Amino acid sequence: MRSEPPGLRRSLGVVDGIAVAASSTAATTSIGIGMGSLAMTVGLQAPAILLVAFVPILGIAMAYARLNRHEQNMGSGYVWVGRSLGPWLGFLTGWVTLLGTLIFMAYTTAVTGSVFLQFANKAGLHTLLGLRLDPNSTALATVVGLLILVAVTVTAITGVRKATRLQTWLLVFEYAVLIGFCGWSLVTGTHDFSWTWLNPFAIHSGTAFAQGLVLAVFFFWGWDAAFSVTEETKDVRDAGRGGFIALFTMLALFLYGSVAFQREMSLSELVEQGPQALTYLGAKLADEPLASLPLLALLFSAVASLQSSVIPTARGMLAMGRDRTMGRAWTKISPKYGSPALGTVLVTSIAAAIALLALAIPKLNEMILAAVNSIGLVVALYYGLTALACAVRFRGLLRTDRGEALRAVVAPGLSGVALLVIGIYLGRDYATMSDHFELSPDNGWFMLSVPGAIIVSGLVMAAFAKYRRRSPYFVTGRGTDADAVELSTPEDTPEPAPENTSENVVR
């Protein structure tokens, strides 16, 4: 038998799944930083486009929950797509998820550092050891963000249970602040509520609708992180429950926040404030020190988001590593903490390296910005493929159980097709928005080339895994079963795995 990693620990419940999913989605960050971008794209119909985006996302969630119940695997889409649609598409699903998250982490690291420095300035700390704490300094913000990234990595290594507890407390504070200030805006806002805010047909063009829809899907991105810890949950259904609860919570918060913002701010204000909208709202409604609470909530959200990006990425790579589609280093489990410690460090190191290289190479920084601008295309791709994998896997239900077929085939299938079609439409729009290629995050061809490069690199890595690593995943189309890995309970004392030199999996 091929050697498998020592056991992960089955210690997580539904609350932990909610914490991981909600932290990864980062509602406070999405509302505080993204609402201005959404308003710039679809105007005052931000609540409408969020509602529309939720429909396919709900179908995707049904697919994840159904597939997870039948094949509990931390690789999630990588494993499920590989089995149902073929290993090449399966590997591509895992690869684009990995690169998309690493790029997002590199970008968020600098943002987190900048928010931390802004809060330090608000607290009266402007210099430290003769160094001016300037939140507009990209270099300083990146360094501070990297220090925070190291701190959250340590908590992720020492056990996902500890990490989810920290995330839960951060979420409680964030949501209390968000609900409080947005509620204040709903009561005192001077702009009358209009039902047209909930009318997607009021969006001025098809292009704006497509761009807004992909951006809104990106708002919801991250709820599926609950399925990355599925092999560490006590009950196979807890991952699905956590994902669904987090998803509906995000919908409520997004609608609540978008309506509150528009009650308090005009469209021009929202667009002008952009990523500063939440802190601007705090300053507009309250005096110090209360006015700084939204900034602190934004900081907590960014920190939790960084940590919840590290956790699922390391586990996704563990799933790929044990199939030999990636290196064996990703399969190392800490006997002390029962977590993929080495993989967690590697994920952090790669994200940190990208962030540091972006400082030294301005064009790389522009590539990261372009990737962030177009990351919705990547998200739509792997969500769509996973939903189609569910529809294909359970298509037999169309003949035997129409009720189950609606939930396992029809809803996921239509959702997957919708996201892929919207992604293709938006990609075509990117190709026509610029008449030449330019290394600029606003250039359409450049924005399209970044996800294109991610896909091409994924195909190259897939070929390497198939022909060089000779991964059995490309023979069977299946990932290593989760049940094939010995999982320890919290009270167990994990022992290092005995050395095993066999190469093949016995099923």
N, C-alpha and C positions, 0 to 999 in steps of 0.2 A: 504493500500500500504506500501511496505517497504520504510523506509526513505532513501532519496537520498542526496548526498552532495550538499551544496549550489553551485551556478553556477560558472563554470570556465568562463573566459572571451574570447570571440571571437575577438581577436585583431591582429592575426597574418596573414601575407600574404606569398606569395611564396618566397620572399627574406629571411624571417625568417626561413622557412622550409629548404632552401638551407644552411643557417648558421648552423642550428642544425645538419643537415645530414653531411655537410662537416667537421664540428668541431668534430663530433663523429668518422668519418672515419679517421681524423687526418693524412692527406697525408704527412705532413712534418715529423711527428714522424715515420710513416711507412717507408718512404724513408730513413730518417736519421738513424734509428735504425735497420730496418728490411732488408735493401737491402743486407747487409753482410750475413745474415742468408739465404736469398734466393739464393745468389751466391754460398754459401756453399752446397746447396741442388741440384741446377740445373746447376751450372756453369755459363757460359756466356749466357745461354738461359733464363735469368730472364725476358727480354721483351716478349719473346714468351709465357712463362707460365702465365704472367699477361694478355696477350691477350686471351689465352685459358680460363682462369678463368673468364674473363669478360662475356663470352658467357652464361654460366648457370646463372651468377648473373643478366644478363639482363632479362632472363626468369623469375627469381625470382621477379625482379622489376615490370615486367608486372603483375605478380600475385598480388603483394601488391597493385598496383594502381587500378586494376580491383576490387579486394575485397573491398578496401576502398571506392570506388564509390558506391558500393551496400550496404555496412555496415560500416558506419563511426564510428569507435570505437578505443579509445586510447589503448585498449588491443591488437589490431592488431592480430598477429598470434595466441595468446591464444584464442581469440574469434572465429576467422575464422576456425582454425583447430578443435576446439570443436564442431562447428556446422556441419562441413562437414565430419570429420573423427572420431568424438566421443569425449566426454568430458575428457576421460583419456589422450588421446594424446594431446588434447587441453591444459589441465592443465600442462602436461609435457613440452609443448612448452613454456608456460609462465615461468615455474620453471627453466628450463635450461637457458633461457634468463636472468632471475634474477641472478642466481648463477654465470653464466659466466661473467656478468657485474660486480658483486661485487668482484669477484676474480681479474678481470682485474683492477678495481679501487684500490684495496689493493696493487697490484703490481705497478701500475702507480704512486701511491702516493709517494713511495720511489724513483722512477725514477725521478719524477718531482722535489723532494727535492734535489736530487743529481745534476740535471742540474742547478737548482737555485744556489747551492753552487759553481759549476764550473764557472758560470757567475760572481758570487761575487768575486771569486779568480781572474778572468780575469780583473775585474774592480779595482783590487788592494786591496780588502777587504779580509784579511786572518784570522783576529781574530775579535771577537766582545765580549766585556765584559769579556775578558780573555779567551774566548772559541775559540779554533781553528776551523775554518770553513773548515773541511776536507770533500770533496765530496765523498771520499771513505768510510766514516763512515756510516754504515748502520743505526745506531741508530739516528744520527744527521739528515741524509737525510730523514728518516721517519718522524721525528718530524717536520722538515721544510715543508715536503710535506703535513702533516696533517694540518698545519697552512694555507697552500694554499687551501687545500680542504675545510676548514671552510669558507674561504673568498668566494670561488666560490659558496658554498652552500647558503650563504647569498644572493648573487645576484640571484640565482635560486628561492629562497623563495619570494623575493620581486617582482617577476614577470618575466615570461618567455620572455616578450617583452624586458625588460632591459637586460636580459641575452643574447638574440640573437643579440642585438646591440653591446654588448661587443665582442661577438664572431665574428661578422662581421669585426670589426676593427682589431682584432687579426689575422683573416684570410687574410686580405688585406696585412698586414705587412709580414706574413709568406710567402705568395705566391710571393710577390715582391722579397724577399730574395732568395727563392728557384728558381724562374725563372731566376733571375739575375746570381746566381752562377752556376746553371746548364747550362745556356746559355754560360757563360764564358768557361765552360768545353767543351761544344760542339765545340766551335771555336778553342780553344787552345790545346785540348787533343791530345796526341801523339799516341794513339792507334786507328788504322783505324777501321771505322765502317764496320761490316760484316753482310750480310743478314742472315747468320746462327744464329745470335742472335735472329731472329724472327722465327726460325724453331723449333717447339716443338719436331720434330722427331730426332733432334740432341741430346736430353737429353739422358744420358748414360744408364738409366735403367727404367723399369716400376715403381719400388719402388720410385726412385728419382722423377719421373713424378708425382706420387700420392702425395708424401710428398710436392713437390713444389706446386701442384695445391691447396691442402688444405691450405698451407701457403699463397698462393696468394689470395684465397678466404678470408682469415683472413685480408689481406691488405684492402680489400673492405668493411670489416665488419663495420657497423655503419651507412651506408647511410639510412637504414630503420628507423633511429631515427626520421626522418621527420614525420612518421606516428604516432608517440607517441603523437604529439601535434595536431592531426587532429581535435579534438573536440574544439580546440582553434583557428582554422583558419576561416577566413571569407568565404572562398569558399572551398567546399569539394575537389575540384580538385587541390588545392594548395599544399597539402601534396605530391601527386603524382608528380606534376611538380617539386617541390623542390627536391624530391628524385632522379628523373631522371637527372635533371641538375647537381646535386652534383655527381651523379654516373659517368656521362660522363666526368665531370671535373676531377674526381679522375683518370679515365683511362688515360686521356691526361697527367696529372702530373706524374703518375707512369711510363708511357712509356718514357716521357721526362727525368725524373730523372734517370731511369735505364740505358738508352742509354748514358746520360751525364756522369754518374759514370764510365761506362765502357770505355768511351773515355778518361777519365782522369786517371783511376786506372786499374792496371792489376788485374786478378782474384785473385792472391795471396794477393795483397794489400787489396782488398775488404774483403776477408775472414779474413785476419789478423786484420783489423780495426774493423770489426763487428759493434757493436752499436755506434762506434765513427766515422763512415764513413763520416757523414755530416760535423762534426766539423773538421775532418782531411782534408776534401776537402777545407774548408774555409781557414785553415792554409796553405795549399799547394798553393792556388791561390793568396792569398792576405796577406798583412802585417796588423798589428793592427793599428787602431781599426776595420777595415773592416773585418778582419779575425774572429772577435767575433760575427758578425751578424748572421751566421748560428746557433750558439749556442743560441742566443737570440730568433731566430725563432723557434728553437726546444723547448725552454722553453714556448713560447706562445702557441705552438701547444699542449704541454702536459697539460697546464692549461685549454685550451679550451676543450680538450678531457675529462678531469676530469668533467668539468661543464656539458658537453653534455652527460656524462654518468649518472649524477645525475638526470637530467630532465626526460629522457624517462623511467628510472627505477621507479621513484616515480609514474609516470602516469600509467605504467603497473601494479603496485601494487594497484593503486586506482581502476583500472578496475577489478582486482581480488577481491579486498575488497568489492566492491559494489555488487558482485555476491556471497558474503559470502564464497568464496573459501579461502580467507585470512581474517584476523581480521578487525574489524570496524575501528581501528586506522588509517588504510591506506586511509579511505574515507574522512578524515577531510580536508575541504577546508578553507583557511584563508579568512574571510569576508573582510579583508582589502586589501589583495593582489590578491585574486582570484586564488590562486595556492595551490596545495596539500602540505602545509607547514610542517605538522607533518610527512607525508610520506617522504618528502625530507630530513628532519632531521634524520629519522630512517635509510634511505638508507646510508647517510653519516656516521652515528654512527656504523652501521654494518661493512662497509668497513674499517673504522678507527680501530674498534676492531680487525678485521682480521689482519690488518697491524701491530698493536701493539703486538698481540699474536705471530705473526711471528718472532718478535724480541726476545721474551722470550722463544719460543719453536723452536729450529732450524729445527726439523723435519717438523713442520708446514710450515716453509719457503720453505723447499724442496717440499712440496706438492703444494704450490702456484706456484713454478717454473715449476713443472710437469704439473700443470693445464694450465699455460700459454703456455707451449710447445705443449700441446694437445688440446688447446681451439678451434682450427680449426674444430675438430670433433664435438664439441658442436654446433658451428655455422652452420656447414653443416647439422646437424640434424634438427635444427628448421627452417632453410631456406628451406630444402627439404620438410619437413612436410607442411609448409605453401604453397609452390608451388603445392603440390599434392592436398591440400585442395581446391585451386582455380580450378584445373583441374576437380575435382569431382563435385564442386559446379556448374560449367557451362558446364558440359559434354553434356547437351541437345543441345548446339550450334552446335555440330557435325552433327546434322540432319537438322538444320534450316539455319545456316549462316557459311559457311566454312571460310570466311575471319576473322570473329570474333572468330571462334573456334581456328584458328591458334594462335591468340594472347592470348586467355583466357584459352585454353585447351592444345593444342599441345606444345607450347613453355614452359609454366610453368610446364607441366607434365614431359616432357623430361628433363628439368633442375633439377626438384626435384629428379627424379630417378637418374640422373647423380651424383648429390651431395651425395645422400645416398649410391650409389654403391661405389663411391670413398672413402667415410667414412668407409664403411665396409672393403674395401680392405686395407686401411691404418691401421685400427684396427687389422686386421689379421697380418699385417706386424709388428706392435708393439708387438704382441704376440709371434712372431718368432725371434725378434731381440735380445732377452735375454733368456738365458736358466734357469734363476731363478728369483725370486722376490727379489727386494732390494729397500729400501727407498732412491732412488736417482732419480733426475729429468731426468737422461739419461737412466734409466732402462725402457725397453719397457713395461714390465708387470705393473710397477708402473705408467707409463704414461697412460696406458689403464685403470688402476683402478680408476683414478681420475674422468674422465667423466662417468665411470661406476657407481661410488658412487653418482654422481650428479643425474643420471637417477633413481637409486634405491631410493634415498632420495625423489625424485619427486613423485614416485609411493606411497611412505609412506604418504607424505603430501596430495596426492590426496585422498587416502583412509580416512585420517583424515577429509578432507573437505566433503567428501561424507557421511560418517557414523556418524561423530561427529558433524560437523557444519550443516549437512543436507542441503547443498547448493543446491538451485534449478538449478544451472548450470549442475549438474549431473543428473537431471531429464529431462530437456529440451534440453540439449546440446548447449544452447545458452547463450551468455552473455547479460547483461543488455543493451538495446538499448541506443545508445548515445542520441537519441532524447528524451529519458525518463528523462534525466537530464536537468534541467532548466539552460540554459547558459545565462550569462549576457553580455551585450555589454560594451565597454570601458567606455561609459558615464554613465552607470548605477551605482548606489551605491548598492553593494551587501549586502544583509541582511542575518543574520544567519538563517539556516533552522529551522523551528518549530520542536519541538520534536515529533517523531512519533514512536509508539511502534509496529506497524504492522510488520509482518514477511514475507509476500509473495509479489511477484511482480504481479501487475495486468497488463496484456498485452492487 
